[in-house]
Structures are given as structure tokens and as C-alpha cells.
């Protein structure tokens, strides 16, 4: 009975209470070298992601309104981070940087509704720097061993990953990917 309660409580934390858990939040640090003089009456803003977020830190919130997904984005994609929300693969770009922002989440908790995302659906990544809005463009299924999906890109994009098949007992053999294009970002970037 204790085992059932333990796993039941963990499942509730990763679904029902996912947005209610206190998490350390990323705050950009501005170093002396980044403080620049005023130009044309306005201060020059600090460099985007001037310090790399620590693993386990909340770096934003992902929402996909069309399928009722709203979850924290955590730096790191290890087992511990994926239990707190969607994990940002550290080797990938951060929002606002050129490259692929690669996010992973469990198929049976935070990305339970990812299979319902359709082409054209908006995917919003809110960060301390503002909102980055993406549009779903395509979907693919790859073996879990396919590391080409992590290959850097020369343009700004977002990829969402979860295990596949969606309804599978145990560790799933494949990965389901949602590919996107960036449609808007904060005007101050």
C-alpha cells in the first residue's frame, strides 16, 4: 500500500500540482563588464542569458493553449528535472539565441497532451526576457538512439520531445518530436 501511495503522490506532483511547487528561479546577473553607458537616452540592456542557468533552476514556463499544457521549464533534462516540469537540454540553445531550444518531458505527465498538438498550434515560452512564440510545423518519430535531433541549427527554433508510443508500459523505444518555427519574440531583443 505504501508503494502505491508513494507513486500516486509523485504522479499528482507531476500533473495536478506541477505549477504549485516552489522552484529556484533563474535571475540574470549583470556584471560590471556588461554595464554600458546610456546611448540616445536609453540604457543598453544586459546580454541575454549572461550567466548559464544552474541545473534544476526554473528558466521559464511553456504553454500550449490549444491542448491545455502549461508547465514550468527546468534547466537540465535528467530524471530529477523531468519530475519538476519540462527539461531544457543544456547543450541546446536558450530562448533568444540562434539555434534549437530543445525541451523534453514525460509522455504520461507534463506532455500527456503533446500528441494532440496540430500543425499551426501556438507554443509559448515565457522567460524572464519575455515571451517567445513558436508555431508547430511538423512532427516526427525517431529511435531513442537518434542523436541527430540534437544537431545545432543556424536559425531560431524550438523542438519538443517525449517518449513514444504514448501508451506504452515501461521505457518506450522511440521519441516523438514536435518541430516549430519562431513567429515572435520580445521586441527588446
C-alpha positions in Angstrom: 0.0 0.0 0.0 2.9 2.4 0.8 4.4 1.9 -2.7 1.1 2.7 -4.3 0.7 5.9 -2.2 4.3 6.9 -3.0 3.9 6.6 -6.7 0.4 8.1 -6.6 1.7 11.2 -4.7 4.6 11.6 -7.2 2.2 11.4 -10.1 0.0 14.0 -8.5 3.0 16.3 -8.0 3.9 15.9 -11.7 0.4 16.5 -13.0 -2.1 18.3 -10.8 0.4 20.2 -8.7 3.1 20.8 -11.3 2.7 24.6 -11.3 2.3 24.9 -7.5 5.8 23.6 -6.5 8.3 26.1 -5.2 11.3 26.1 -7.5 14.5 28.1 -7.7 14.1 30.7 -10.5 16.7 31.9 -12.9 17.6 35.6 -12.5 20.1 37.1 -14.9 23.2 38.6 -13.3 24.7 41.8 -14.6 28.4 42.0 -14.3 30.4 45.2 -14.3 31.6 44.5 -17.8 28.0 44.4 -19.0 27.0 47.8 -17.6 27.3 50.1 -20.6 26.7 53.9 -20.8 23.4 55.3 -22.0 23.0 55.6 -25.7 20.4 58.0 -27.1 18.8 58.4 -23.7 18.2 54.7 -23.1 20.3 52.2 -21.1 21.8 49.3 -23.0 20.3 46.1 -21.6 22.5 43.3 -20.3 23.4 40.4 -22.6 20.7 37.7 -22.9 21.4 34.7 -20.6 24.6 36.4 -19.4 25.1 33.5 -17.0 24.1 29.9 -17.8 21.2 28.8 -15.6 22.0 26.2 -13.0 20.7 22.7 -13.5 17.4 22.4 -11.6 16.5 26.1 -12.0 13.2 27.2 -13.5 14.0 29.2 -16.6 10.5 29.8 -17.8 7.1 28.4 -18.5 5.8 26.5 -21.5 2.2 26.8 -22.6 0.3 25.3 -25.5 -3.2 26.7 -25.2 -4.7 24.5 -27.9 -4.1 21.4 -25.8 -4.1 22.8 -22.2 -0.4 22.4 -21.5 1.1 24.9 -19.0 4.2 23.7 -17.2 7.5 25.0 -15.8 10.7 24.7 -17.9 13.6 23.5 -15.8 17.3 23.7 -16.8 18.5 20.2 -17.4 16.8 17.1 -18.8 17.8 14.5 -16.2 15.3 12.3 -14.3 15.2 14.8 -11.4 14.5 17.8 -13.6 11.8 16.0 -15.7 10.0 15.3 -12.4 9.6 19.0 -11.9 8.4 20.0 -15.4 9.7 20.1 -18.9 13.5 19.9 -19.1 15.7 22.1 -21.2 18.6 20.1 -22.8 21.6 22.1 -21.5 23.6 21.6 -24.8 20.9 23.3 -26.8 20.2 27.0 -27.3 18.3 29.1 -24.8 15.3 31.2 -26.0 16.5 34.3 -27.9 19.7 32.6 -29.0 20.2 31.3 -32.5 19.7 27.6 -32.6 17.3 24.9 -31.4 15.8 25.3 -27.9 15.3 21.6 -27.1 12.8 20.6 -24.4 11.9 17.2 -23.2 9.1 15.9 -21.0 7.4 12.7 -19.8 4.7 11.4 -22.0 2.5 10.4 -19.1 2.7 13.6 -17.1 3.7 17.1 -18.5 3.4 16.0 -22.2 0.4 13.8 -21.8 -1.5 16.1 -24.4 1.5 16.6 -26.7 0.0 14.0 -29.1 -2.9 16.4 -29.6 -0.8 19.3 -30.9 -1.6 20.1 -34.5 0.2 22.0 -37.3 -0.2 25.7 -36.7 -0.8 25.5 -32.9 1.0 28.2 -30.9 3.6 27.2 -28.4 4.6 30.0 -26.0 7.8 30.0 -23.9 7.7 32.7 -21.3 11.0 33.7 -19.8 12.5 36.5 -17.7 13.3 38.2 -21.0 9.7 38.0 -22.3 7.6 35.6 -24.4 8.9 33.6 -27.3 6.1 32.4 -29.6 6.5 29.4 -31.9 4.2 27.6 -34.3 4.1 23.8 -34.7 5.2 23.0 -38.3 5.8 19.2 -38.4 6.1 16.0 -36.3 8.4 13.1 -36.4 9.1 9.8 -34.6 12.7 8.7 -34.2 14.5 5.9 -32.3 15.7 6.9 -28.9 19.3 6.4 -30.1 18.9 9.1 -32.9 21.1 12.0 -31.7 20.8 13.9 -35.0 17.8 15.5 -33.5 20.1 17.4 -31.2 22.2 18.8 -34.0 22.5 22.6 -33.8 20.6 24.8 -36.3 21.6 28.1 -37.8 18.2 29.6 -37.1 16.0 30.0 -34.0 13.6 27.2 -33.4 12.1 25.0 -30.7 11.8 21.2 -30.5 9.6 19.4 -28.1 10.4 15.7 -27.3 8.6 13.0 -25.4 8.7 9.2 -25.4 6.7 7.2 -28.0 4.4 5.3 -28.3 2.3 7.4 -25.9 0.6 4.4 -24.4 3.4 2.0 -23.6 4.3 0.1 -20.4 7.9 0.6 -19.5 10.6 2.6 -21.3 9.4 3.5 -24.8 11.8 2.7 -27.7 11.2 5.8 -29.7 10.8 9.6 -29.4 8.0 11.8 -30.6 9.1 15.3 -31.8 7.2 18.5 -32.4 9.2 20.8 -34.7 8.4 24.5 -34.7 9.3 27.9 -36.2 9.8 31.1 -34.3 7.0 33.6 -35.0 7.6 36.3 -32.5 10.0 37.3 -29.7 10.2 40.2 -27.2 10.6 43.5 -29.0 13.6 44.4 -26.9 15.8 41.7 -28.3 
